[in-house]
Amino acid sequence: MKVYYHPKLKALSRNLRKKSTLSEALLWNILKGKKTKGYQFMRQKPIDNYIVDFFCSKLKLIIEVDGISHNDKYKRDQIRQQRLESWGFSVLRFYEKDIKKDIRAVIVAIEDWIEKFEKK
């Protein structure tokens, strides 16, 4: 699946990869290297005019980590998510605090989603 993005986002996505939050780093340690049900994930992936936290092309799955910076951006995040979903992507959202508190539950939720997707 070819994913198009605005070329100016490439440098920004590289910079974001270098400045991951703790929650993003914790989740990345589990998603990288096909450790989650054998699927390849990328992090800070440009898609159209956005950069998503994690992306699996084969599953068309976007995983977003929401921290305190998202508290006042609910409406903007909803519009962004609707646009991404209109292109056929699925979006899973997790709060930073939930990743830090119980990352195992987050991984179970992702694996459950994958199992349901595979059965379609």
Secondary structure, DSSP 4 states (H G I P E B T S, - for coil): ----B-TTHHHHHHHHHHT--HHHHHHHHHHGGGTBTTB--EEEEEEBTEEEEEEETTTTEEEEEE-GGGTT-HHHHHHHHHHHHHTT-EEEEEEHHHHHH-HHHHHHHHHHHHHHHHH-
